[in-house]
Amino acid sequence: MGSLDVYYLFEHDESPVVVATAEDVDALIDRVRSESPREAPILMDVHLSGDPYTQGLDVGVSDGRGVVRYAGRDWPRGVVSVNEQSSGDEEVAYFYMGHWRGFPANAEIPLELVRAAVKEFMESGGARPTCIRWQPEPWGVSDGS
């Protein structure tokens, strides 16, 4: 098991938040959840420590729900979490360092699954988490521009 570098504020460019245990993951998600405004939920960029250019997660946190996107050598175009009990056509947006990032409406999953996915990613050395279901990232998802 390794540690993760997490970026979600501008000052993290030089000094990311480092999490190394399951408890650290829970504390980080709790902190981001408390800092995340309802109208602009926070999106985090999560990578294995020291290796920001291979596989990674985008993790959004909003109240009791969130989104997870995985991209890596095995899924270079990315896959996004899917909540098969959710419906709707409206895109949901999360905020990363000054930019909006859109996700399909059915990408939001319970926060406990978001926590589990980040922990599994860390504990597996960066493998795509199996604790959640995935869908291909739709080309229509916007980057907020």
Residue pairs with C-beta under 8 A, 6 or more apart in sequence:
1 122
1 123
1 125
2 20
2 48
2 49
2 122
2 125
2 126
3 18
3 19
3 20
3 48
3 49
3 122
4 18
4 19
4 20
4 25
4 46
4 47
4 48
4 49
4 118
4 121
4 122
5 16
5 17
5 18
5 46
5 47
5 48
5 49
5 50
5 52
6 12
6 16
6 17
6 18
6 19
6 28
6 44
6 45
6 46
7 13
7 16
7 17
7 44
7 45
7 46
7 97
8 17
8 32
8 42
8 43
8 44
8 45
8 96
8 97
9 97
10 97
10 98
17 28
18 49
19 25
19 27
19 28
19 122
20 122
22 119
22 122
22 123
25 115
25 118
25 119
25 122
26 115
29 61
29 111
29 114
29 115
29 118
32 42
32 44
32 61
33 61
33 62
33 63
33 111
35 42
36 42
36 61
36 62
36 63
38 62
38 63
40 95
41 60
41 61
41 62
41 63
41 66
41 93
41 94
41 95
42 60
42 61
42 62
42 94
42 95
42 96
43 58
43 59
43 60
43 67
43 94
43 95
43 96
43 101
44 57
44 58
44 59
44 60
44 61
44 96
45 56
45 57
45 58
45 96
46 56
46 57
46 58
46 59
46 118
46 121
47 54
47 55
47 56
47 57
47 126
48 54
48 55
48 56
48 125
48 126
51 126
54 72
54 73
54 126
55 70
55 71
55 72
55 73
55 74
55 126
55 127
55 128
56 70
56 71
56 72
56 126
57 68
57 69
57 70
57 117
57 118
57 121
58 67
58 68
58 69
58 96
58 101
59 66
59 67
59 68
59 69
59 114
59 117
59 118
60 66
60 67
60 68
60 94
60 101
60 103
60 114
61 111
61 114
62 94
62 108
63 111
64 110
64 111
65 108
65 109
65 110
65 111
65 114
66 108
66 109
66 111
66 114
67 80
67 81
67 92
67 94
67 103
67 107
67 108
67 109
67 114
68 80
68 81
68 109
68 113
68 114
68 117
68 118
68 129
68 132
69 78
69 79
69 80
69 81
69 103
69 107
69 137
70 78
70 79
70 121
70 128
70 129
70 134
71 77
71 78
71 79
72 126
72 128
74 128
75 128
77 136
77 137
78 136
78 137
79 128
79 134
79 135
79 136
79 137
80 103
80 104
80 107
80 134
80 135
80 136
80 137
80 138
80 141
81 107
81 108
81 109
81 113
81 114
81 117
81 132
81 133
81 134
81 135
82 104
82 106
82 107
82 109
82 132
82 133
82 134
82 135
83 106
83 107
83 108
83 109
83 110
84 106
84 133
86 105
86 106
86 108
87 105
87 106
88 105
88 106
89 105
90 105
91 102
91 103
91 104
91 105
91 141
91 142
92 102
92 103
92 104
92 105
92 107
92 108
93 100
93 101
93 102
93 103
93 144
94 100
94 101
94 103
95 101
99 143
99 144
99 145
100 142
100 143
100 144
101 141
101 142
101 143
101 144
102 141
102 142
102 143
102 144
103 141
104 135
104 138
104 141
106 135
107 135
109 132
113 131
113 132
116 129
116 131
116 132
117 129
117 131
117 132
118 129
120 127
120 129
120 130
120 131
121 127
121 128
121 129
128 134
